Amino acid sequence: MVTTQLPLSRPEGPRAVVEPKSASWASEYPFASHWLNVGDEQKPLWLHYLDEGPREAPVVVMLHGNPTWSFYWRKLVSALSPRFRCIVPDHLGCGLSDRPQGWTYRLADHIDNVQRLLAHLKVQRFSLVVHDWGGAIGMGVATERPQDVEKLVITNTAAFRSKDIPLSIASCRIPVFGKLAVLGFNGFAMAATIRAVEKKLTPQARAGLLAPYGNAHDRLATLRFVEDIPMKASHPSWERLSKVEEKLSLLADKPMLLLWGDADFCFTPKFRATWQKHFPKADVHAWTDVGHYVMEDAPERVLPLVEKFL
């Protein structure tokens, strides 16, 4: 494991994953950085993560989606870390983690990376906070070890099969157009800074969310996540997602806080309703004036609810 402070660079080479061009966003991310090699000695793959808070405190694992990174959870980490141990990885290809160009970027592999991180940190019991792709990844972890899960905070995500996909996201799956839009023009991450919020992002927040994705090489995971949405049984991740969905019942007795931006263009209230069917005892809070990036639109609502719940 390698530890450093900002400015942040990969431990195996001089090229920085993120070159902070402004202290504005970096000042909102005042956390120590850690890396775990999830590859091997010959081909190391460095997974970046935060580990904030007292070592002996209850553990809260936060999992981001696409196209965000651990920066998305910065306000929750700051709020919880005085009393909780907050573990927040950047999925491989995202944030400050490595961007292997030949890696699979499949759901199962992201799940395995989180499992390896928890094993490395010797984490047994934990609560889980998830958003977007973090839902499928996190519930993949949770359903494999339900006895270790304490509480669940679910925000604008899915961990079940669905045929609903916005046209704008589906178009990014078109081979030539998707590569041009996502890799060439950063269309996915750039569009999200507008479409994923109902309230205009601050310059610092916008800069921080976009910082890791400054060129085509560093945007590969953004494209691969879109391509990995399993819409039919022949898709490579269909079986793994099906397994996650089938095992959600193993978590039925866990306390759940469901926080939803009902103005989300992607994970619409229909997805929230599906979660409520799976977990009818969940404590639900939904807001019509909040979009996909719940932590950006409504931190003043989310933080006290999560703190009280945990």
Phi, psi and omega in degrees: 000140181239137181236142178206179175238168172302143000290149191261134177217156178293142185291340186264001182195167185281340184287121180286138171295319177234129175255095182301113180267350180216135178289352185295308181286326180298327180292340177272000185227065189271043189251149173290142181256144179226152177229144173237133176281111178259009173260229176222183184294325181286320180231080181292142174234112188268117176265121179273144177206158172260148176216087188248142176109171182299136181299327184272357184282162174303142186267135172238120179259126180245128183238123182274176179241209182245126012251044182265194177199189185301338175305327181301328184266010189305318183288326178288322176299314180297323182287323187267332191298337174297334184236351181228154172270113186258117179249120189224097179277156164263119178304149181306133183094352185239160174055236183257009176281166177297159178240066180299128185280341181252009181285163186285320184056040176264156179308312183301324182286324175294320177300314180300321180296320178294319178299318180295322179295314180296322177294318179299320181273000180058040178273126178254299179263141181199156167258159188232132174238124188227156178210140174055229180301338177300337179293309179295319179294311182295318179288335172296320175292312186296320182286344175276342181215058185300333180293343182264353185270129179266301182219159183231130173243116187247124180227120173037075185202182174212152173220038183207161181288146179206148176264359183273120176212129179300146180302322182297326178280319178300324181294334179287351178271351177291121192315299185286313182297318182299315179297318181295314184289314187276311182280315185286315187247003182055034186298327183290307181291321180296315180297324182297329180293347177251310187281336185274359181231153172260340180246132183303132179294147171291156177304323180293316180295316180298315180297319181293318180295326183270344190307319184283354192240052187276349180210170185300320179302316185278355180260004188302316182298326177302318177288316183296324177299317179296317180292337184272004175290114185277108182261349179209163188296338181280352182289141183302333181260002181299314183295319181292318178294322178300319179296318177299311182300316182295336183259006179300331181298339179292345182254010187299334182269002183275138173300132182230135173248120183251111183245121191227132169271104185287351176272006180297127179283342184257293178269081186289174176304340176298323178291320177300318180298324178294319175300319181293330175292320179288325186228074185296344180269001183297146173275114190250132173227119182232142184230128182285345182255019181237136182262205185294318179277078184301320182290341176269321183283324190217049179299329181293340175267320185290313188302310180295327178294316181291316179301315179295318182296319182281000000 
